[in-house]
Amino acid sequence: MRVPLWARFAAIVVLAALPGFLVAYLAAHSDRRQEQDHAENESELVLTAAAARYTSALEQTELLLNTLASVPSIVLGGPLCRTELASAVARTAVYDALLVARLDGSVLCASLPDADDVAEESWFPRALRDDSMVVAIEDDLVGALTYRGAQGEAVVVLVARLSFASLESALVPARASEDTRIVLVDAGDIVRYERPVTGAVGTRASAADVVRRIRARADARTGTIVARGTDGVRRIYAYRVLDAPDGAVMYVGIATDVAYASASEDFRERIAALTAGSAVALVAALLVAHLVVTRRLRHLVAVTRRLGRGELSARTAMSPGDEIGVLGRSIDAMAADLEARERERSDLLSAVVQAGELERRRIAADVHDDSIQVMSAHVMTLQLLRRQVDDAALAARIAELEVSGRDATRRLRDLVFELHSPILETLGLRAAIEALLDRAFEGFDAVVEVSSTLTSEPPAAVGAVAYRVAQEAVANVRAHADARAVRVSLRRDGDDLVMRIADDGRGFAPEDVAPRPGHVGLFAARERAAAVGGAVAVDSRPGAGTVVVCRLPWSLAAVEGREPAT
């Protein structure tokens, strides 16, 4: 695959800029690592404060329940029990309800009317067994403490219900930002509290990435992880498994978008600066490359292509100021040498062609002045002899010799015409080809036509080669084509003479155009044209006629790799 030169310069600039981008990436990675460490520390601080407040709330609840247990009117369910419980709720502002339950779970006294029995609650049997306060998480946070008599017997169970909504101000530390997420899940992975609110409270979070990864670390009661939460947002979390209730987990997270905001912004600024600098460097490099290298190389390519097309007068005219200039001067020197050699070659080819034509003319003159005259004299002698003999058989034999002599004389005259056409020298190429066609198809039922747009005759050597190629092609048509029409056209195409010979004959397969019996003429025509720097193309198909196109350099300049158009 050919890669343009400008693309190579661009690749060099891009490769040169890559280390800068790599450094920017490594710096951004380091910044993100620092930001993550900072976010982990911040999450741990918020988690520690929230867990401390949570523990403090439970300790105060246990203290409150112990205090209430020391009031006889409350543990005995006296008439002031409800009033005193309601007063305690109002003073603390964190409890939804306080109640005293009998050992069967029925409500003895409550701060609110119509309080439900607690016999079916999962924590109630444990509260009856334990001496300390039992903590459970349901729709709200529950603390239950059994009051025992002097003999250690259970008397009543005091219960405090704390709503997470009322606890929020106590749980959330002042340093927690609005984006800091605080979540509390129970042992069954049910979300009991969340901040900010996303609607996950009451749903199971077992499938959430953060919960799964925390549960997978069963041996670590605290730690930090980067994971996606129940809302699908990726955060840097600090988590802690709570002592009460058993299995509950509180975790605090800061969104990675927020944590990495500063590092990302710095990275974007660095990349923008590097991109702008690289773009400027790229434009400058391409401009310099165009002015110093690309434009000059294109000029060199254009000159070499002109040289390849035979325009040996083309020159780069470059000064040898650098390597490209030296190359240009070398090309100019080579072109000058080629031009001189081509002039010599053209002169030599012209001389060869002219010498060949002179030799043909000499041979034709010798045949005409000697052999034809001798044969004509023999024929006349035979004619006189036939008239003087009386033997009929002998006279018939002499008559046969007369016919044979006349045929030989005619063939010699045809040979003279093929060797040298006086019409080519006197009337030009078109007239010579017309005479060739008339003579070749004399007695044939074929239409022949010659057209020409030439405004001047080609040089003698070029006309001679064209005439010889026409001879070969016409002889091939007459011998093999069985054509009813033959048309020849002549035109000048730039520095070339183009001759087109078309017939409507039987045609043949292209692979038959080879030096083999029956098609030597076309091969010879190709060789004759190639010898002077020209070319012959043949287009034929069985049953579709044949088109022969001969292209010759007007000045006999060499033409390499030429494929004449049909």
N, C-alpha and C positions, 0 to 999 in steps of 0.2 A: 504494500500500500504506500502510495506516494504521500509524504508529509510535506506541506508547504513550508518554505523557509521561515515565514513570519510565525508559523505555529511553533517552530523549533525555538525561535527567540523567546516567544511567550512562555514556552515550557522552561527555558533557562531562568527567566525572571521568577516564575512560580516556584521552581525548585530553590532559588535563592531566598525566597520569602518564607519557605516552609519552616526553617529553624525558628524564625520569629513567632510563627503561629504555634509551633511546638512549645516554645518557652511560655507563650501566653496561656496555653492549655495547662502546662504544668503549674504555672502560678495560680491559675484559677482552681486547679485541683487542690493545691495547698491551702488556698483561701477557703475553699469549701470544707476542707478537713478541719480548719480552725473554727469556721462558723458552726460546723456540726458539734465540735467539742463544746463550744459556747452554748449551743442549744441544749445539749445533753446536760450541762451544768445547770442551766436555767430551769430545765424540766425537773431535775432532781431537787432543786431548791424549792420550786413550787410544790412538788409532790411531798417533800418533807414537811413543808408548812401545812399543807392540806391534811396530811396524815396526822400531824400533831394536833391540829384543830379537831379532827375526827375523834382521835383518842381522848382529847380533852373533853369533848362533848359527852363521850361515854362515861368518863370518870365523873363528870358533874352529874350525869343522870344517875349513876350508882350512888353518889353522895346524897342526891335528892331523895331517892327511894329509901335509903337508910334513915334519912331524916324523917320522912313521912311514916316509916315503920315505928318510929319512937313516939308517935302521937296516938294515944289510945282511942280517941274519937274516930280516927281514920281506920285503924286496924280492926276496930270493933264495929265499924259501920254505923257510927252514931249519927244524930240528926245534922251535925255540922260537917260531916265527911265531904259531902259534895261541894259545900261552900269553900272548904279549905283546899280541896283539890283544884277547883276552878280558880281560886286565888293564886295558887302556885303556878298554874298554866299562864295566867295573865302576867305574873311577875317575871317569868323567864322568857316568854315570847318565842320559845323554840319548840314547844311541845304542842302537838295537836290534841292530845288527851292523856289524862292520868286516870287510872282505875284500880280498884281493889277487887280481886276475884277470889271466890271461895275455892276450896280444894277440888270441887267438882267442875270448876271452870265457869260457873255462873257469876254474874256481876253482883258484887256486894254494894259497891259504891263507885261512881264515876263522875268526872268533871263535866261530862256531857250527858244529857238524857238519852235514852234508847241505845246505850252502848251494847255492843254484841258480846255474847259469851265467848270465851277463849278456849273452851274445852277441846275443840278440834284443831287448834293451832299446833303446828309441828314443834314449836319451841316449848309448849306448856309442860309436857312430861319432863323435859330436861330441867325446866325451872323448879319443879317439885323435888328433883333429885339433888341439884347443886346448891351449895351454900352461897356461892357468889352469884352476881348478876349474869344472866344469860342474855346474849345479844343475838338478834335475828334480823334479817332483811327481808321484808315482804314489799308491799306497796310503799311502806314507810319503814323507818328504823325503829326496832322494838327493843326495849330493855325490860327484863322481867326479873324480880327479886322475891324469893320466898321468905316471909317473916316466920320465925320459929319461936316457940314458947321457951319457958325456962328449962324444960326437959329436952329441948331440941326438936320438939314435935312441930310439924308444919301447921301454921294457923291460916294464913292467907297469902295470896300472891299479889304483889304490887307491880303494876305494869305502866310503863311510860312509852307513848308513841310519838316519835319525832318525824315530821315530814321533811323530806329533802328540800322542799321549797323554802320552808322556814329555816332550814339549816344552812342554806346556800351562803348567806352573808357570813356565817361563822366558818364555813368550810373553805371558801375561796380566799386565798391570801391577797393582800393589796398589790403585790408585785406581779400577779398574774394578768397578762394582757387580755384584751377581748378575744384574740385569736387563739389563746391557749385553751386546749381542750382537756377537760377533767372528766373522767368516767369512772364509775363504780359498778362492778358486776359482782353478783353473788356466786356461790359455789356452783350453781347450775348454769353459769354464764349468762344469766338474765341481766340485762342492763337495768340498774335501779336508779342511777343518777347520771346525768350528762350535762355538760356545759361546754359550748353553747348547745341549745336544744335543737335536735335534728329529727325528733320523733322516734328515736330508738329505744326510749324507756319502755320496759315491759317486753321487749323482743329478745330473742336468743341471739347471742353474738358468737356462738361457737365457730361459725364459718369465717368470721372476720380474721384477717391476717394477723392483726396485733394480738388477738386473744389466743389464736392457735399457737403462735410462737411463744407467748408467755407460758401457756400450759405445757408446752414442750420442754420448758426449762423448770421441771418440777423440783430440781435440787437448788434452784436459785430463787430466793424469796424477794430479791430486789435486783434491778439491773436496768440497762438501756438497750433499746432496739430501734431500728428504722423499719417501719411497716405501714400498711394501709389500715385505717380504722374502719369502724362500722359505716361511716359515711363515704368510704372509698378514697379519702384524702390521705396522701402519704405524709407521715409525720415522723419526727424524732421523739420517741417516747421514753419516759422513765416510769417504771412500774414498781409496785410493792404489794406483796401478799399480806393482807391484814390479819392481825391476831384474832380479832372478833368482828364478825362471826368467822368461823373457820372456813377457809377456802375463798373468801371474798378477796377481790383484787381492785386496787385503785391504780389507775395509770394516767399520766399527764403527758400531753404531746404538743409540740410546736410544729406547724406545717413546714415542710422542707422549702416550699416557695418563699415563705417568710424568713426562714433561717438562712437560706442561701441568697436572699435578695441582694444584699450588698456585694457578695462575691460574684453573682451573676451580672450585676450592673457593671462592676469593674471589668469582668471578662468581655462583656459586650463593647465597652468603651475601648478596650485594648484591641479587640478584633476589628472594630470600626476603624481605629487609627491605622492598624496594620493593613487592612483592606484598602483604605484610601491611599496609604503610602505605596502599596503594591500596585494599585491601579495607575498612580502617577508614574511609578517606575516602569510599568509595562508600556504605557503610552509613550514615554520618553524612549524606551528601548526600541519599540516598534518604529518610532519616527527616525531615530538614529539609524536603525537597521535598514529602513527604507532608503534614507538618503545616502548612507555610506555603503551598504551592501546590496540590498534587494534590488533597488533600481538599476544599479550597475550590472548586477548579475542578469537581470532581465534583458538589459541591453546586449550583454554578451550572448545570451540564449537566442535573442532575435537575430543577431548577426550570424551566429553559427547555423541557425535554421535557414537563413538566406543563402549561406554558403552551401548548405545541404541541398537546397533547391537548384543549385547551379549558378547562383549570383556571385561569382568569384570576385566581383569588384567591391563587395560589401566589406566595410572596415569598422572597427570599434572606435578608432581615433582616441584611445585612452592614453593618458600619461602614466609612466611607470612609477607612480608615487607610492604604491603599496602592492601587496600580493595580487589583488584583483587587476590593478593597472598593468603589472608585469604579465599576467595571464592575457589581458587584452592585447598588449603589444606582441605577445607570442602568437596569438590567433591572427593578428594582422600580418605578421611575417609569414606564417603558414599560408594564409590566403594569397599573399603576393606570390609566394613560391608556386602554389597550386595554379594561380592564374597564368603564370609564365609557362608552367608545364602543360596547362590545358591549351594554351595557344599553340605550343609546339605539337601537342597531340592532334589538335584540330587541323593544323596545317598538314601534319603527316597523314591523317585520315583522308583529308581532301586530296592530297597528292596520290594516296593509294587508290582512292576511288577514280580519280582522273586517269591514273595510269592504267587501271583496269579497263576503263572505257576506251582509252586510246588503243589498248591491246585488242579489245573487241572490234574496234573500228578497223584496225590493221588486218585482223583475221577476216573480218567481213569483206574488206576490200580485196584481200587475196583470193578468197573464195569466189567473189564476184568476177574479178578480172582473170582468174585462172581456171578454177574448177568449173564454174558455170559456163564459161566460154568454151572450154574443152568439151563439156557434155553437150552443149548446143551444137558444136561442130560435128560431133559423133552422130547426133540425131539427124542432122542434115545429110551426112554421108550415108547413113542407113536408109534414109528416105530415097536418095538418088539410086542407091544400090537396088532397093526393092523395085524400082520402076524399070531397071535394066534386065532383071532375071525373068525367065519364062517359066521356071518351075514354080507351080502354085504352092507346093508345100514349103519350099524355101522362102517364097515371098511372104507367106503367113508367118514363118518363124522370124523373118526380118521385121515384120510389122510388130510382133510382140516385143522385139528388142527396142523398136522405136518408142512404144508406150512406156516400157521400163525406163528408157533414157529420159523421156519427158517427165515421168514421176520423180526420178532422181534430181532432175533440174529444178522441179518445183520445190522439192524438199530442201535443196540447197538455197533456193531463194528465201524459203521460210527461215532457214538457219541464219541467213544474212540479216533478215529483218529482226530476228530475236537477238542476234549479237549486237546490232547497232541500229538505232532508229534515227534516221536523219530528221524526222519530224520533231523529235525531242529537242534537237539543237536549233531548228529553224522556227517552229511554231509554238513550242513550249510543252509543259507537262500535260495539260488538259488535252491538247490535240493529239499528243502521242498516245495517251490512254484511250482516247476515242478510236484512233486507228488500230490499237491493240485489240479492243473489244470487237470492232468490225471484222478484223481479220480472224480473231479466235472463233467468233460465232457465225462466220459466213456459212450459209447453208443450214444453220440451225433456226428453229422456230422459237426465237427468244428475243425479248425486248431489252435493249441495252441503253443506258442513259448515264451521262457524265455531267455533274454540276460543279461549279467552282465559285467561291467568293474571294479568291485571291486577287489582290490588286496589283501584284507584281510577281514575277517568276522567282522561285526559290533559287539559291545558288546552284550552279551546274552540278556539283557533287551531290547535293541533297536531292535534286530532281532525278539524278541518275539512280540513286538508291531507291527512291519512291517508285520509279518506273520498274526497277527489277522486282521489288516486292509485289507490285501490281501484276507483273508477269507470272510470278509463282502462284498468286492467289487465283488469277483468272484461269490459268492452266488447270488448277485443282477443281475449279467450278466446272469447266468444260468437260473434264475427264470423269468426274464423279457425282456432280450435284444434280444433273438432269433438271436444271433450272429453266424457268420460262421468263424470268426477268432478272437482270443484273444491273445494279445501280451503284455508281461510284461518285463520291463527293469529296471535294478538296476545300480546305479552309485553313486559315492561320489562327492558332490559339496562343497568343503571347509570343514566346520565342520558339514555338513549335509549329511544324507543318503536320496537319492531321489529315489522313486519307482514310475514308470509310468505304468498304466494299461489301455490299449486301446482296444476297440472292435468296430466292424463294424455293430453293431446291430441297432435296430430301434430308439434308442435315446429317449429323453424325454425333456420336458420344464424345464428350471432351477428352476422355482418356485415349481416344484414337489419334489425338493430335500429338504424334510422336514419330520419331524417325523409323517408320515401318513401311512396308510396301503399300502404296496407295495414298500416303499422306506425307511423303518426303518433302513435297513442295511447301507446305505450311511450316514445317520445321526449318527448312532452308530460309524461308522469309523471315522467321524470327531471328535466326542466326545472322542474316544479312543486316537487319535493323539493329540488332544488339552490337554488331561490330562497330557501328558509328555512334553509339550512345543512345540509340532509340529503343523502341519496344513495339511488339505486336501482340494484340489481344484477340482471342477468338472466342466468340459466343455462339454456340450451336447446340441444337437438340434434335434428335431424330424426328423428321417430319415437320420441323419448324424453321428450316432454312439456316443460313449461316451469315454471321456478321464478322468481318475482319477489320480491325481498326489498327492502323499503323501511325505511330507518333514519332516524328524525327526532329531532332534539334535543327532549327533553321540555319544555325551557323556551325553545325556539327560539333557542338559542345557536349561533353559527356553528361549523360542523364542516368544516374544510378538508382535502381529500385523503382523505376517508373512503371506504373500500371495504367495504360491508356484507358480512358473512359469510352464506353460504347454509346 
